[in-house]
Amino acid sequence: MNISTTKAVLKSLTNNGSKQTVDRCVTCKPCLQIPTSLGVNVVYIVAAVISENDKFLFIQEAKTSCYGRWYLPAGRVDKEETLCNAIKREVLEESGYVFKPTGLVCVEFDGPAWMRFVFTGVIKGGSLKKKKDAESLQAQWFRYEEIEPVKLRSQDAMRLIDATSSYAARGTISKILPFSTGHTLQAYRILLIFTWNKTEYMLLSLGKQGFGLELPTACFSGETVSVKELVTQFLSKCMVESNSSATNKITFSTPKIFGVEHNPWKSESKMTSRNVAYDGVVIDCIIRAKNNNTRRSDLPRLKPGAVCKWVTVSPGSELEVTIKRNEKNPIAFMDLSSRSDTSL
């Protein structure tokens, strides 16, 4: 394998993100017509699970629709606001505390138009809010057993607390924060690993203008589609046997998120000569694949001239070690079938 290729993939895994802007998709093209823009075709939510001395921070809602109910500090991301700045603002407005996010606990999806990013972190200043305003009535700390589900704005608050506690119980707290790269699309940057004959291979795609190799990207802008479905679509484009029976023989593991990339930006539109706001986000994930056909468990054959290539992951290499480390402590991935238990 080309050393520069190894370094590029290793750098993305080590930094939990890439500086390479995603403005195209190797799986489809319709997404390029409609850039991702907050308030137009997407809503991003941030929430925080904050604990101190075995207690969790809750705020009492001031909104008319849920007045007096309790919930975690949370809210919508504003235009031109980063995810980290959004959660800092929400915690300060609703609880009175200065919050420092230390990591992402989970990313939730409910189709391409709704995503929630759940942080954990520490209090760095401020004081507990006791006077009501338009943002909240007050804030309080509760032990887990003191939380009364019937008084919550939504039961999913308990699920997010459980997810954070489960992560902490593994002996490590997430230290992965959003990587500052601006994108025009909502997309996955995928590290697909296939094991054959006790050797691991990763599928890389050709870079722009056909030069170099990089992690494939697959957009989910404008349609509800899972990572596994997108990977299947990409493989179908590249494989010699591209029919559904061939791809159905391949099964995929649950995706493991190792990075989130986001940084809002503006650029002049060539069509209107006006500034267009872009709020794309890229989810970096690892997914493993295997062939269910025991009689034929070799690597899927790629078409001559395909836009991708199988590349060996050398046993014991720094790349292999880094891949396994990211798989061990990923950001949780939650694909919601409905928003009935979500609050925002």
Salt bridges, closest charged atoms under 4 A:
ASP23 OD1 - LYS208 NZ 3.28
GLU61 OE1 - LYS63 NZ 3.44
GLU61 OE2 - ARG153 NH1 3.03
ASP78 OD2 - ARG89 NH2 3.55
GLU80 OE2 - LYS266 NZ 2.96
GLU81 OE2 - ARG89 NE 2.78
GLU90 OE2 - ARG89 NH1 3.06
GLU93 OE1 - ARG89 NH1 3.33
GLU108 OE1 - ARG116 NE 2.51
GLU108 OE2 - ARG159 NH1 2.53
ASP110 OD2 - ARG339 NE 3.37
ASP133 OD1 - LYS129 NZ 2.59
GLU148 OE2 - LYS151 NZ 3.43
ASP156 OD2 - ARG116 NH2 2.53
GLU200 OE2 - ARG288 NH1 3.06
GLU214 OE2 - ARG24 NH2 3.23
GLU241 OE2 - ARG296 NH1 2.94
GLU261 OE1 - HIS183 NE2 2.90
GLU261 OE1 - ARG189 NH2 2.78
ASP284 OD1 - ARG189 NE 3.21
ASP298 OD1 - ARG296 NE 3.74
GLU320 OE2 - LYS324 NZ 3.74
GLU327 OE2 - ARG288 NE 2.74
ASP341 OD2 - ARG159 NH2 3.26
